[in-house]
Amino acid sequence: MVTRRQFLIMAGGAAIIILAGGVAYIASRPRTTTTTTPVASPTTTPVVSPTTTTKPKNIGGKIVVLGRSGYHETINKNLIDTFLQKYPNVQVEYVPKGYTDEYQTIVLSHSSRSSDYDALYIDEPWIHMMINNGWLLPIDEPDLDGYPEHLKNWPTVGGKTYAQAITGNANFLFYREDVLKDLGETPPETWDDVLRIAKKVKEKYTDLGVKLYGFGAYSVKGTSIAQDTFPAFLYPFGGRYFAEDGITPALYSEEAVQALEFFKELKKYSHPRMTEFTSLAEYSEAILRGEVAIGVTWNGWIIDIDNPQKSNVVGKINIRPYPRQKTFFGAQSGVWFYGVSAFSTNPDTAMEFVKIATSLPAQKRAALEAGLPPTRLQVFKDPDYRAKQRLADKFLEIIEVVKPVRTNPLWGDMAEPVGTYLFMGLMGDLPADEAIKKAHDEMVRVTKGVKG
């Protein structure tokens, strides 16, 4: 697999289409990881196809869907099956990738104008880079009903919508209600509350040999701390990654330094593996084992909290947006979208797939059967979903206040070095001020590659 350092050298920045990247892609693209999704057996959940005023003309043949592995793959295969129920003669091949691997594959394949992929499962911060480079086809007659305004606006440029939201990931706070009750505490409203509770957890549980820790997060060196954890502190403390234009770096500030210093203090009362987890799955398992009293998470990482076969904390976890500190921010948006590659050789079928896969009926089915965090608000209010999802109202509250923070089109190129310096500040290898300054300088350096 191409390393991130090798990738950056080859690609020279994600927004710059160069021949070298295309040659590297053609020479190194993996074929052994692809899987073909068979038509699943009929389910008991009714599926109604969305209505469209203009049906694409040429639906058939084969499409290749590039997406994520892990729980994303479970979701996507459910959505693919919904599509196949209407078009059983279409062949759909699903190619699962890890996060960085998918980003690299998109950039290298599209730099060479490859037609290997038809439909693309796209993380929020990649969209504008792809639109700017002409890598996405506009969705004809997009169905945006029921989406929050920010999910309508984000993929829409120049009056054209280039992707539709599907997986409603958000980054937010969770807490153990039973632990807080035992400590005589109420749910934390501020980060100061979190720190106070974490200290109590250490005194009453951790120091007495109980494997329970005051705070937890997936904060390993590099991209993970930059996008999975630090925004939870940065924005409530009044800092930000980028200025109002969404591109100009704005990290270097007193607020950012204070946020990092606070996180460093909270680390003293946190899960000892917080900066050493080998995977997000390891962090998720720690939550399910009941080792974390309060923590930062994405939806998919706590998908099994109420599954008695996997969880020791059934019915004990609640969620909320980020705690406030100097300001209330809400929660970080991490929504995934479906789009159609501009180089697809079967664009009509790919377009129809995107429309069906993101439709309200498909979202409801995937939410019930595959754990999809929905993006259409109607699903949160659906009686079937509410009967199955104990935290339906809380997830609705969060999706209504999420905001994107990784707004620079070249975030994918800067996240690793930015996270490296943030990690060094958290671990005490650099003073917080110096760590923030170096991270900011990396953002400035990479941003010079943004065109337009």
N, C-alpha and C positions, 0 to 999 in steps of 0.2 A: 504494500500500500504506500502511496506517495505520502511522505511526511508533510506536516504543515510548512516547515521551513523550506523544503524542496518545492512545495507547491507555490509559495510566495515568490521564490526565485524564478520558477518557470512562468508563472502567470503574470508577474509584474504588477499585481493589483487587479482586483476582480473586475473593475469597470473598464479595463483596457483590453480590447479584443486583439490578440496577437497570434501570429502563426505558430510560435514556439509552443504555446499552450495547447493548440490543436494537435500538433504533432505528438506532444507528450501524451495527450489523451488517447489518440489512436493507437499509440504503441503500448499503452499500459492499462487500458480499460479492462476491468475484470468481467469475466463472463460466467465464472463458476458460482457467483453469489445470487444469480437470478433464480426466481421461483415462479412457476406458472400456477395461477390460482384456478382451481377447478370449480365447476358449478356446484355450490353447496346444496344440500338437501333442503326442501322447502321448510320454512319456519312457520311458527304459529303467529308471528307478528305480521299483520297485514301491511302490505306495501302498495301505495298508490303513486303512480308516476306523476311528476309535476306536469302541468299543462304549459305548453308553449304555443305562441301564435305562429311561429315559423319553424317547422321541423327541418333539421339539417338534411341535405339531399342524399348523402352517401354514408349510410350507417352500415358498417360491416367490416370484415377483415380482422385485423389484429391491431391492438394498441399496446404500448409498453408504458407502464406507470412507474415513475421513479419516486420513491418515498423513503420513509424511515423504518428502522427495525424496532424491536421491543414492543411496547404497548401500542405504538402508532401502527405497527403492522397488523395487529389484531383489529384495530379500528378500520384500517383501509381495506382489509380483506372482506369485512362485513359490508362496506360501502360498494366494493366491487361486485359482491354477490347481489346486492340490490339492483345494480345496473344489469347484471346478467339475467336477472329474472325477466327483464323487459327485452333484452337482446341476447338470447341464449346462443345465437350463432356467432357472436363476436368472441374472439379469443383475447383475453386480457392477461398480460404478463406483468407481474409485480416484482420490482427490483428493490429490496430493502437495503438501506445503508445506515451506518451510524451518522451522528450529526455532522461532524467535520467532513466525513467521507462523502456525504451527499452534497454538501456545499462545493467541495472540490470537483465532484463529478459534474455538477451543473455548470460550473464556470469553465472547466476544460472542454466539455463536450460542446457547449454552446459557443465557445471561442472559435471552435473549428467548424461551426455551423452543422454539427452532426445531427442526423435524423434518428438517432438511436432511441430517443424518448419522445413520447407523444403528450402525456399528461404529467404534470409535475406537482408534487406535494411540497409547498414552499413555506419556509419560516418567514415571519413578518419582516425582519430586517433585510431580507434578500430582495424583496419585491421591487423596490425602487431602482436598485442596481440593475435588475433584469429588465425593467421597463426602459430605463435609460439606454440600455444596450440593444433594445429591439428584440429581446429574446422571448417575449410573450405576445400572443395574439390577443386582441381585445375580445371580451366575451360578448357575443351578439345577444341582444335582449337579455341582459343579466337579471336574475330574480333576486332582488335585495330586500324583499319583504321580511320584516321581523329582525333584521340585523340592527344592533346599536349603531348610531350615526358614525362613530369612529371606524367601525368595520366596513361601512359603506364607503367612507371617504378615503381610507388609507390606500386601497388598490386602484383608486380612480384618479386619472391624470388627463387633463385636457378634455374632460367630458366623456372619456372612455374608461370602462372598468376592465382591468386586466386579470383579475383573479376573484374568486369568491371564497369567503371564510368557511371553514369546516370545523376544525378542532379548537375549542375555546379555552386553550391553556391560559392560565394567569399565574402570577407569582404572588403569594400572599402568606399570611401568618396562620399557623394552626396552634392549638393549645389543648392540653389534657384537662377537661373539666373536673375529673375526679381528683387530680392532684391539686388543682387550685382550691377546690372545696376543702381538702384536707389541710391546706395551708391557711385557710381563712381568707383567701384572696378572691377577687372578682376578675373577670377577663381583662387583660391588659389593654389600656387605652393609649398609652405612650410607651416609647422605648425605655424611659426611666422605670415604668412599671415592670417591663420585661426584665430589666437588670435586677430590680429588687426581688422579684419572684425567683429568678435564677439563683440568687444568693441563698434564698430560703431553701430551695431544692437541694443545694449543696449541703447545707447544714443538717437538714432533716433526713435526707436520703443518701446522697453520694458519700458523705463523710462517715456514714454508718454502715457502709458496705453494700448498699442497695444500688443496683446498676440502673440508675435513673439520673439524668443530667438536665441541668436547667435550660439549656438551649442547644439547638442543632441546626445545621445547614450543610449543604454540599458546597464546600469552600476550598476545593483543592486548587493548586497553582494553575493559572492560565485562564482559559475562557470561562470555566465554571464559576469562579468567584466574581468575574466581571459581569456576568449576566444572570447567574442563579442566586446570588446573595447580596452583593454590595448595593445594588439599586434599592433594596429594602431599607437601607440606612441612609444612603445618599440623598434621596428625594425628600423623605420626611424631615431631614436635617436642613433642607433648603438648598441643597446643591443640585447639580444636574450634569449629565454627560455633554449635552449639546445646547446651543443657544436656541432661540425661538425659531430660527430658520431650519432647525433639525440637522444641520450639517456642521456649522462652526463649533469646534471644541470649546467647552466651557467648564471643564472639570476642575481646573486649578482655582480653588476658592477656599476661604476659611471654613465654609460650611462642609466642604468635602473632607478637609483635614479633621474637623471635629467628628464627622461620621466615622472615619477610619479609626480614630483614637477611641471612640466609644465601642466600636466593634472589637477592638483589641482588648478592652477591659472586659467585655462580655465573654470573650473567648476563655477567660479564666474559669468560667462556670459552665462551659459547654462540653458536648460530647468529645471525648479525647480523640476520636477518629475524624472529627469535623474537617480538618485540613489534610487528612490522609486517606479518605475513602477511595477505594480502588475503582468504584463505579457508582453511579447514581442508584443502582439497584441495591448496593450495600447500605446506602443511607436509608433508602425506603424500607429495607428489612429492619433496620434499627428502630425506625418509627413503629413498625408493626409489632416488634417485640416489646414495645413499651418503654424504650430507653430514653425518649426525648419528651420533656415536659412542654416545651414551647419551641417552635421552629419555623423556618421559612421553607416553602415547598411550592412545587407546581402541581396541578391537578393530578396528572398521571402518576405521581410518586405516592399518592395516598389513595389510589383507586381501590385498594383492598382493605381499607381500615375496618370495614364492617363485614368482612368475610370471615366467619368463624374458623374456617379451615386454614386461614393464613395469618390471622390477626389476634393479638392478645389485648387489643384495645377497642373491641367492638362496642359501639355506642358511647365511647368515652372522649372522642376527639371532636372539637368544634373548630370553626375557621372564621376569619375576618380579613378585611383589607389590612395593609400595612398599618402598624400603630403610628400615630402622629408624634411629632416632636416639636419642631418649630412650625410645622405646617402639616395639614392632612393632604396626602398625595393620592391615595386610593390604592391601586395595585398595578404592577407592571403587566402589560399585555405581552403574551407570547403566543398569539393565535397563529395557527397554520392554515394555509389557503391552498386551493387547487387552481392551477392555471394550465394553459395549453402552450406547448412549445411552438415558437414561430417556425421551427424547422421540421415539424411533424409532417410525415407523408400521408397521414390519415387524420387531418384536422377536424373534419366533420364528426367522426366518431369520438375523437378526444373531447371535442366541445360538448357533445351530448353526454359523455361520461361525467364531465365536470358539473354540468347542470343537474343531472340526476343524483350524483353523489353528494352534492351540497344542498339538495332540496330538503324541505321540511319533513316529508315522510322518511327519507333516508336518514336524516339526523335523528329523528325519534327512534327509529329501529336500532341504529348503532348505539344510541345512548342507553337503550334498554338491554341490548344483547352484548355489546362490546365495550361498554364503559366510556363511550365518547363524551367528552365535555362539550355540550352543544354550543353553537353560536347564534342560532335563531331563538329569540326570546320566547316564542310560543312553546318550545319544548319544556322550558322550566315550569310553565304553568299547566302542562298537560297532566291530567289525573294519573295516567299510567306511570309517567316518569316520577311524579311526586310520591306515588305509593312505593316506588322502589328506592328513590334517593332521599335519605333522611335529611340531607343538607341542601335540598333543592333551593330553598329560599336564600340561604347563605351564598350559594354559588351564583344565583341570580344577582344578588347584591354586589358581588365582586365583579361579574362581567359587565355590569352597568357602570363601574367606576374605573375600569382598567384604562391605562394610557401607555402608548409606546414610549420606550426610552432609548432603544437601539435604532435611532432614526437615520443615522448617516448611512448612505448606500454602501459604504465600504466598512461597515461595522465588522463584517466577517474577517477582514484583513487586520483589524486593530485589536480585536477582543483578546487574542492570546498575549501579545506584549503588554497590553493594559492590565490584564489580569495577573500577569507575572509581577508587575510592580506593586499592584494592590496586595498581592500575597506576601511580598517581601515586607511591606509596611505592617501587615497584620502579624507576621511572625517576628517582628522586631529586627529584621535584617537591615531595614532602612527606617529613618525617622518618618513619621506620617507625612510631614510636609514634603519631604524629598520624594517619597513614593508617589504622592499625588502629582507632583510636578513632573516627574519622569513619565508617568502614565499619560498625563496631558500632552507632553511633548510628542509621545508616540502617536497620539490621536491627530495632532497637527501634521506630523510627517505623512501619515497615511492619507489624510484628507486632501493633501495636495494632488492626489490622483483623481479627485472628483471633477468631472467635466461639467460645463454648463453653468 
